[in-house]
Amino acid sequence: PNKLYLRQKSNTSLINIENNIISSNIRKLMNSIKNKKIILFQGGLGPERPINKFIEAVGQLGNEYAMLVMTSSKYEYDITPNNLYLCQFIP
């Protein structure tokens, strides 16, 4: 998902397909945090990759900062501060 083009087989050759469509939900999210300093985490989450301490630390920075977590993983957070935003991967 982090590549601008996806390769797909056509009858006899590979073709590039643009992968740059951003949903309206993602656009709304990005507009809501555009004036904040963003701490970005991208990747899988789980017991072997806990991020609760990072979420807590960014929460202590104040409203000037936002933590954006891009993941396709389902993960339970111990805390959910106001400046934590979750979304799927963005091409």
For each residue, the residues with C-beta under 8 A, 3 or more apart:
1: 19 88 89 90 91
2: 42 89 91
3: 6 19 91
4: 18 19 20 91
5: 16 17 18 19
6: 3 16 17 19
7: 14 15 16 17
8: 14 15 17
9: 13 14 15
10: 13 14 15
11:
12:
13: 9 10
14: 7 8 9 10
15: 7 8 9 10
16: 5 6 7
17: 5 6 7 8
18: 4 5 21
19: 1 3 4 5 6 91
20: 4 91
21: 18 91
22: 26 27 90 91
23: 26 27
24: 27 28
25: 28 29 87
26: 22 23 29 30 87 88 90
27: 22 23 24 30 31
28: 24 25 31 32
29: 25 26 32 33 85 87
30: 26 27 33 34
31: 27 28 34
32: 28 29 85
33: 29 30 36 38 66 68 85
34: 30 31
35:
36: 33 63 64 65 66 83
37: 64 65 66
38: 33 65 66 67 68
39: 54 58 65 66 67 68
40: 67 68 70
41: 51 54 67 68 69 70 71
42: 2 70 71 89
43: 49 70 71
44: 49 71 72 73
45: 49 50 51 69 71 73 75
46: 49 73 75
47: 50
48:
49: 43 44 45 46
50: 45 47 53
51: 41 45 54 55 69 77
52: 55 56 77 78 79
53: 50 56 57
54: 39 41 51 57 58 67
55: 51 52 58 59 67 77 79 80 81 84
56: 52 53 59 60 79 81
57: 53 54 60 61
58: 39 54 55 61 65 66 67 81 83 84
59: 55 56 67 79 81 82 83 84
60: 56 57
61: 57 58 64 65 83
62: 65
63: 36 82 83
64: 36 37 61
65: 36 37 38 39 58 61 62 83
66: 33 36 37 38 39 58 83 84 85
67: 38 39 40 41 54 55 58 59 81 83 84 85
68: 33 38 39 40 41 85 86 87
69: 41 45 51 84 85 86 87
70: 40 41 42 43 87 88 89 90
71: 41 42 43 44 45 75 86 88 89
72: 44 88 89
73: 44 45 46
74:
75: 45 46 71
76:
77: 51 52 55 80 84
78: 52
79: 52 55 56 59
80: 55 77 84
81: 55 56 58 59 67 84
82: 59 63
83: 36 58 59 61 63 65 66 67
84: 55 58 59 66 67 69 77 80 81
85: 29 32 33 66 67 68 69
86: 68 69 71
87: 25 26 29 68 69 70 90
88: 1 26 70 71 72
89: 1 2 42 70 71 72
90: 1 22 26 70 87
91: 1 2 3 4 19 20 21 22
